[in-house]
């Protein structure tokens, strides 16, 4: 595992996203669907995107944001972005 992906810690990501969404970390399971399970709306999703872009120094396109429906998918996308640098 490279140093870059080690810097992306799933539990740290869970904490960050839970804080932005104002949900308990235990509710934010790896596969909990942001919209269906947690009630995330488009404004909340945009806020998550902005926070993640700033925290990890990446740029997320709108099409990519639509694919991020769970914490696991967010982690996978950020991993790919960080590896591509």
VENGIHU-V364284 format. One record per residue. RES is the residue in one small letter. OMEGA is omega as a letter, one per 30 degrees, with the letter a starting at -180 (* if undefined). Layout:
RES & OMEGA
RES & OMEGA
This chain:
x & a
x & l
x & a
x & a
x & l
x & l
x & l
x & a
x & a
x & a
x & l
x & l
x & l
x & l
x & a
x & a
x & l
x & l
x & a
x & a
x & a
x & l
x & l
x & l
x & a
x & l
x & a
x & l
x & a
x & a
x & l
x & a
x & a
x & a
x & a
x & a
x & a
x & l
x & a
x & l
x & a
x & l
x & l
x & l
x & l
x & l
x & l
x & a
x & a
x & l
x & a
x & l
x & l
x & a
x & a
x & l
x & l
x & l
x & l
x & l
x & a
x & l
x & l
x & l
x & a
x & a
x & a
x & a
x & l
x & l
x & a
x & l
x & l
x & l
x & a
x & l
x & l
x & l
x & a
x & l
x & a
x & l
x & a
x & a
x & *
